[in-house]
Amino acid sequence: MTRVFTVKGSIVIDVPPEVVYRAVSRPGDMGRWSPENLGTTADAAGEDAAVGTTFVGRNKRGRFRWVTRCTVTAADQGRRFAFRVHAIGRTRPFLRGPIATWEYRFEPVQGGTHVTEIWTDDRRAWPTFVAHAFDKLVTRGRTFADFQVRNIDKTLSNLKRELERDLTP
């Protein structure tokens, strides 16, 4: 089976790129839209993230909880926001190594913003058979690429619903 390292999804949100960027560039708020992310630890909540900002993300899948250490790698106002996940652990992110990169691109379109969310598997050093076995164990039989397609679609849908709802009087 060929290993897929990058997946993405897109949606048009009827708000300006700066509005979407402002929402996404606050990692503490991501738990409002993501099916797995619960936001960040309290010290990073509600802050706009700049390049080099690190934060600890809180995550869940079913009953399982874990944390990740992340570093912002791009913060181009209204255009692009990205961060790299480089440590993971149950209660503190102590296992270091390349895990994943998340990127959001914002393009102005008539009446709103075309938002693209991209997930890249940074576990390039893992042998394919090890990655597939691990992925199937923690995603109930799927690869992370397949699993993340669903997460991306859900996140973008939730983001659209909330940002457009905030504009209605």
C-alpha positions as CSV (number, residue, x, y, z in Angstrom):
1,M,0.0,0.0,0.0
2,T,1.3,3.4,-1.0
3,R,1.8,5.8,1.9
4,V,0.1,9.2,1.6
5,F,2.0,12.0,3.3
6,T,-0.3,15.0,2.6
7,V,-4.0,15.5,2.5
8,K,-6.1,18.6,2.3
9,G,-9.6,20.0,2.2
10,S,-11.1,23.4,1.3
11,I,-14.2,25.4,1.9
12,V,-15.5,28.9,1.1
13,I,-16.4,30.9,4.2
14,D,-18.4,34.1,3.7
15,V,-16.1,36.4,5.7
16,P,-12.9,38.3,4.8
17,P,-9.5,36.4,4.9
18,E,-8.4,38.5,7.9
19,V,-11.4,37.2,10.0
20,V,-10.6,33.6,9.2
21,Y,-6.9,34.1,9.8
22,R,-7.5,35.7,13.2
23,A,-9.6,32.7,14.3
24,V,-7.2,30.1,13.1
25,S,-4.1,31.8,14.3
26,R,-5.2,31.5,17.9
27,P,-4.4,27.8,18.6
28,G,-6.2,28.0,21.9
29,D,-9.5,28.4,20.0
30,M,-9.0,25.4,17.7
31,G,-10.9,23.1,20.0
32,R,-14.1,25.0,19.0
33,W,-13.9,23.5,15.5
34,S,-11.7,20.4,15.5
35,P,-13.2,17.0,16.3
36,E,-9.9,16.0,18.1
37,N,-8.3,19.1,19.4
38,L,-9.4,20.6,22.8
39,G,-7.4,23.8,22.4
40,T,-4.1,24.6,24.2
41,T,-2.9,24.7,27.7
42,A,-4.1,27.8,29.6
43,D,-0.8,29.8,29.1
44,A,-1.4,30.0,25.3
45,A,-5.2,30.4,25.2
46,G,-6.6,33.3,23.3
47,E,-3.3,34.6,22.0
48,D,-2.5,35.4,18.4
49,A,0.5,33.2,17.4
50,A,3.6,34.5,15.7
51,V,6.3,32.6,14.0
52,G,8.3,30.9,16.7
53,T,5.5,30.7,19.2
54,T,5.3,27.4,20.9
55,F,2.2,25.9,22.5
56,V,1.0,22.7,24.0
57,G,-2.1,21.3,22.2
58,R,-4.6,19.2,24.1
59,N,-6.2,16.4,22.1
60,K,-8.7,13.5,22.4
61,R,-9.9,10.5,20.4
62,G,-12.6,8.6,22.2
63,R,-11.4,8.2,25.8
64,F,-7.8,8.6,24.9
65,R,-6.2,12.0,25.7
66,W,-2.7,13.3,24.8
67,V,-0.7,16.5,24.4
68,T,1.6,17.8,21.7
69,R,4.3,20.5,21.6
70,C,3.9,22.7,18.5
71,T,5.8,25.6,17.0
72,V,4.3,28.1,14.6
73,T,6.2,28.1,11.3
74,A,4.2,30.6,9.3
75,A,2.0,33.6,10.3
76,D,1.3,35.7,7.2
77,Q,-1.7,37.8,8.2
78,G,-4.7,36.9,6.1
79,R,-2.8,34.5,3.8
80,R,-1.2,31.6,5.6
81,F,-0.8,30.1,9.1
82,A,1.1,26.9,9.9
83,F,2.6,25.0,12.8
84,R,4.7,21.9,13.2
85,V,4.0,19.2,15.8
86,H,7.3,17.9,17.2
87,A,6.7,16.2,20.5
88,I,3.9,14.1,22.0
89,G,3.0,12.5,25.3
90,R,0.1,11.4,27.5
91,T,0.3,14.2,30.0
92,R,3.3,16.1,28.8
93,P,4.9,16.2,25.3
94,F,8.2,14.3,26.1
95,L,8.6,12.1,23.0
96,R,10.4,14.3,20.5
97,G,10.6,14.0,16.7
98,P,8.8,15.1,13.6
99,I,5.1,14.2,13.8
100,A,3.0,16.4,11.5
101,T,2.6,19.9,10.0
102,W,-0.7,21.7,9.8
103,E,-1.2,24.5,7.4
104,Y,-4.1,26.9,6.6
105,R,-4.2,29.0,3.4
106,F,-6.6,31.9,2.9
107,E,-7.4,33.2,-0.5
108,P,-9.9,36.1,-1.1
109,V,-12.8,35.2,-3.3
110,Q,-16.0,37.0,-4.3
111,G,-17.8,37.6,-0.9
112,G,-15.4,35.6,1.3
113,T,-12.4,33.4,1.7
114,H,-11.4,30.1,0.1
115,V,-9.8,28.3,3.1
116,T,-7.5,25.3,2.6
117,E,-6.4,23.1,5.5
118,I,-3.4,20.8,4.9
119,W,-2.1,18.0,7.0
120,T,1.4,16.6,6.3
121,D,2.7,13.4,7.9
122,D,6.2,14.3,9.0
123,R,7.0,10.7,10.2
124,R,9.1,10.2,7.0
125,A,11.7,8.1,8.8
126,W,9.1,5.5,9.9
127,P,9.1,2.4,7.7
128,T,5.7,2.2,5.9
129,F,4.7,-1.1,7.5
130,V,5.3,0.4,11.0
131,A,3.4,3.6,10.2
132,H,0.4,1.6,8.7
133,A,0.3,-0.7,11.8
134,F,0.5,2.2,14.2
135,D,-2.1,4.2,12.2
136,K,-4.6,1.3,12.1
137,L,-4.2,0.8,15.8
138,V,-4.9,4.4,16.8
139,T,-7.5,5.2,14.2
140,R,-9.6,2.0,14.3
141,G,-8.4,0.5,11.0
142,R,-7.5,3.5,8.8
143,T,-4.3,5.3,7.8
144,F,-3.7,8.7,9.3
145,A,-4.2,10.3,5.8
146,D,-7.7,8.8,5.5
147,F,-8.5,9.7,9.1
148,Q,-7.3,13.3,8.7
149,V,-9.5,13.8,5.6
150,R,-12.5,13.4,7.8
151,N,-11.1,15.6,10.5
152,I,-10.2,18.4,8.1
153,D,-13.7,18.3,6.5
154,K,-15.3,18.5,10.0
155,T,-13.0,21.3,11.2
156,L,-13.6,23.4,8.1
157,S,-17.4,22.9,8.3
158,N,-17.5,23.9,12.0
159,L,-15.2,26.9,11.3
160,K,-17.5,28.1,8.5
161,R,-20.7,27.6,10.6
162,E,-19.3,29.6,13.5
163,L,-17.7,32.4,11.6
164,E,-20.7,33.0,9.4
165,R,-23.1,32.7,12.4
166,D,-21.1,35.4,14.2
167,L,-21.9,37.8,11.3
168,T,-25.6,37.4,11.5
169,P,-27.4,40.0,13.6
